[in-house]
């Protein structure tokens, strides 16, 4: 399935089409090497260096992607930094953790997928379909408190534009700690979910992307909602009836949201086990940390280097997401994935 769209100099999508095609790949490329080349920090990968056409195509795509991103930011899409931890191995043993950050190549694909998903959502507005939404933050009051701690004032009602202006200001003022502020905001906004949208329904929209029409369609190789959406696209293109009833789509949306949450839980558990291995020789060390969660099961913090999360034992009353404090590592349990800290003053 091809999602074909035109973008003007301001990053606005001016035309679009969706159709079936055969694709002939000319090169298999990797995010890290292409990103470093686009950023000017490394030579081009071999296949890119050998083709002036491919170089021109990638540079053009990068320029378009940045225009799309800037247009989203002007509309209030949130500029958040999410680092993924990768284990560092020595003789097949985990010895440390490193943060894997986005680069221009990962952003290029992300920006194009966001644009394509919006095109598909608008294409399907006359049939019942799945939508990917992120509700307005229930804990907006806490986000307002966080901003106030930095001397900034946010409106009393949720506003993605105002929040993004604050985030951009903090990223410029303190880039080293922006990932930690991003994490606190992500936790307070809450996870996304899938819903059924019928023709004429008003979508809650995607708060983080500041868009009303959004679905998941670009990854049918790894997400079931995308397979469903592509089946809907094929039916529309062929002039056939919707292959799903509203009841079936509602059930699929609920099931995929539940499975997504379960998958995220497994990923967290495995990340905790890796982190416990890497941290088991650092018991007694102290770290700067930020509170990432306050739940009935306990209070959780993430240390700033390496960016490892754990339980804060005997947390003080009144502590909340986004608070900063010093902590000491007191215990790790690799089998359980437990990492325990206590506050230090």
DADA-V388336 format. One record per residue. N is the residue number from 1. RES is the residue in one small letter. PHI is phi in whole degrees, 0 to 359 (none if undefined). Layout:
n={N N}
res={RES RES}
phi={PHI PHI}
This chain:
n={1 2 3 4 5 6 7 8 9 10 11 12 13 14 15 16 17 18 19 20 21 22 23 24 25 26 27 28 29 30 31 32 33 34 35 36 37 38 39 40 41 42 43 44 45 46 47 48 49 50 51 52 53 54 55 56 57 58 59 60 61 62 63 64 65 66 67 68 69 70 71 72 73 74 75 76 77 78 79 80 81 82 83 84 85 86 87 88 89 90 91 92 93 94 95 96 97 98 99 100 101 102 103 104 105 106 107 108 109 110 111 112 113 114 115 116 117 118 119 120 121 122 123 124 125 126 127 128 129 130 131 132 133 134 135 136 137 138 139 140 141 142 143 144 145 146 147 148 149 150 151 152 153 154 155 156 157 158 159 160 161 162 163 164 165 166 167 168 169 170 171 172 173 174 175 176 177 178 179 180 181 182 183 184 185 186 187 188 189 190 191 192 193 194 195 196 197 198 199 200 201 202 203 204 205 206 207 208 209 210 211 212 213 214 215 216 217 218 219 220 221 222 223 224 225 226 227 228 229 230 231 232 233 234 235 236 237 238 239 240 241 242 243 244 245 246 247 248 249 250 251 252 253 254 255 256 257 258 259 260 261 262 263 264 265 266 267 268 269 270 271 272 273 274 275 276 277 278 279 280 281 282 283 284 285 286 287 288 289 290 291 292 293 294 295 296 297 298 299 300 301 302 303 304 305 306 307 308 309 310 311 312 313 314 315 316 317 318 319 320 321 322 323 324 325 326 327 328 329 330 331 332 333 334 335 336 337 338 339 340 341 342 343 344 345}
res={x x x x x x x x x x x x x x x x x x x x x x x x x x x x x x x x x x x x x x x x x x x x x x x x x x x x x x x x x x x x x x x x x x x x x x x x x x x x x x x x x x x x x x x x x x x x x x x x x x x x x x x x x x x x x x x x x x x x x x x x x x x x x x x x x x x x x x x x x x x x x x x x x x x x x x x x x x x x x x x x x x x x x x x x x x x x x x x x x x x x x x x x x x x x x x x x x x x x x x x x x x x x x x x x x x x x x x x x x x x x x x x x x x x x x x x x x x x x x x x x x x x x x x x x x x x x x x x x x x x x x x x x x x x x x x x x x x x x x x x x x x x x x x x x x x x x x x x x x x x x x x x x x x x x x x x x x x x x x x x x x x x x x x x x x x x x x x x x x x x x x x x x x}
phi={none 253 252 250 219 259 234 272 293 265 87 266 285 257 203 201 205 229 203 267 200 260 244 249 280 254 198 260 240 244 305 297 289 292 299 297 294 297 276 78 257 205 290 293 303 306 291 287 298 274 225 293 295 293 301 296 296 293 294 296 298 298 297 295 300 294 294 300 298 296 296 297 297 296 274 110 299 277 268 239 250 239 269 256 278 238 288 261 252 224 52 66 246 286 248 193 234 229 271 257 259 294 225 297 287 295 295 303 294 299 295 292 293 299 297 296 295 293 301 295 300 290 297 265 289 257 229 293 205 270 234 259 233 230 296 299 300 291 258 301 300 288 298 298 297 301 298 298 296 260 81 248 246 257 294 289 262 305 218 294 295 296 296 292 300 296 297 297 295 291 297 289 282 212 297 294 250 293 298 287 296 302 299 299 294 301 298 283 288 97 282 279 209 257 222 278 236 268 304 93 292 267 286 296 80 245 300 293 265 57 229 270 251 207 219 246 219 265 227 291 283 218 229 292 304 291 297 301 296 292 295 296 301 298 293 297 297 271 69 261 292 302 287 233 279 300 296 294 295 297 293 297 301 296 295 292 296 295 292 299 296 293 295 296 295 297 300 297 297 290 297 295 294 300 295 297 297 293 261 294 264 244 299 99 285 250 215 279 216 230 286 249 195 231 230 300 273 144 253 241 230 237 283 275 205 289 280 250 254 202 274 266 285 55 292 290 299 89 289 215 305 98 292 252 198 266 225 237 284 243 198 228 223 295 298 270 74 271 227 247 236 236 288 235 245}
